[in-house]
Amino acid sequence: MKDRARGVVAALITMIPLAVGACITDADLAPTRSACPSETDFRIVSQVYERRCGTLDCHGQAGRPFRVYGRDGLRKPAKGEGGGYVSGGMVATTDAEVDANYHSACGLEPERMANVVARKEPIDSLTLVRKPRLTEAHKGGMVLPLGSAGDKCIASWISGKVNTALCVTELQRP
Amino acid sequence: MKHLSTLFGPIAALAFGGALLAAALGSGCANPAVTDPIDALGPEPESPGPGPLHRRGQACLLCHNGGIARDFSAAGTVYATPEEKIPVTGATVTIVDAVGHKLEGKTNCAGNVFWDRESDPVVFPLRAEVLCTLPDGTTRRNVMGSRIDRDGSCSGCHVGSPSATSPGRVSCAPSEPNPAFVAPACEGG
């Protein structure tokens, strides 16, 4: 009886991974994608984020959910280049850092960003928009007031067509 | 007996709650987000001891925030170069805040400079620059390339040698000039 009971238990234990495996499909293993505004148009927007948000005492910190890399802030370690770049140095923000900033902006609230891109939710449902406007509590204060050049720059990018002139206007502000 | 047992219930609850409250008060209700960075600074060195010459290169406002110590609006240390720990005396540090209020101060013997929040409050963001007299008698002006958005401690960002997370120490020259800076001898230092 004991041996029989052990056999039943062993069979059950063997079947568990088979049962679980039968519940997992290819769709579960595929990478999750979420709609996000244009990556091509993001470079100028990244500069606004770097200037206004990405200082080392704010979002230029590795532990931030919205983390911003940039020449004058946090540098992204460069793979295969030994040591990477130095903060506040002469090397401009790299493509890899702009790419990381893009994914940081889109990845902060990916489902909500997808809904905004699909026009299912308004732009100001995004934390990325509310906090710099200070319509949500933000330790950094009102960084990009509603209607300012920088605010409109970001809103235009999220809306689907970045207004480069407004982004440049924001960057020209001290 | 029944009425005694019903009485013990609330008394026991009060006693338990009181014990919890005492434990919480005894622990100081410390916030590790505040205390851990302060603890990481290490103990106060015997020399020079608490005062304007102490803890150079550390993030001053971790303590000087009106709680533990005198309240500063901004403070920091100026060194010879980003890599070296040689403090510079007499460097002029200028800070301009978001509403145009200008702070100016000279570093002391330890390279430290600071402003009291009561007499010199600031509105962020800030702009900062350092004007140094080099050992050869020439002057060099270093203007900070980015703003200071919320941390009045220079060493909150300017930590150690240059790296991915720090531009290096606040300094007078990018590399050791010729002749080189000499560490000042401070009284009490």
Boltz contact constraints between the chains, C-beta under 6 A:
constraints:
  - contact:
      token1: [A, 55]
      token2: [B, 146]
      max_distance: 6.0
  - contact:
      token1: [A, 55]
      token2: [B, 149]
      max_distance: 6.0
  - contact:
      token1: [A, 56]
      token2: [B, 157]
      max_distance: 6.0
  - contact:
      token1: [A, 57]
      token2: [B, 149]
      max_distance: 6.0
  - contact:
      token1: [A, 57]
      token2: [B, 150]
      max_distance: 6.0
  - contact:
      token1: [A, 57]
      token2: [B, 151]
      max_distance: 6.0
  - contact:
      token1: [A, 57]
      token2: [B, 156]
      max_distance: 6.0
  - contact:
      token1: [A, 57]
      token2: [B, 157]
      max_distance: 6.0
  - contact:
      token1: [A, 58]
      token2: [B, 149]
      max_distance: 6.0
  - contact:
      token1: [A, 72]
      token2: [B, 145]
      max_distance: 6.0
  - contact:
      token1: [A, 72]
      token2: [B, 146]
      max_distance: 6.0
  - contact:
      token1: [A, 75]
      token2: [B, 164]
      max_distance: 6.0
  - contact:
      token1: [A, 84]
      token2: [B, 164]
      max_distance: 6.0
  - contact:
      token1: [A, 86]
      token2: [B, 162]
      max_distance: 6.0
  - contact:
      token1: [A, 87]
      token2: [B, 166]
      max_distance: 6.0
  - contact:
      token1: [A, 87]
      token2: [B, 167]
      max_distance: 6.0
  - contact:
      token1: [A, 88]
      token2: [B, 167]
      max_distance: 6.0
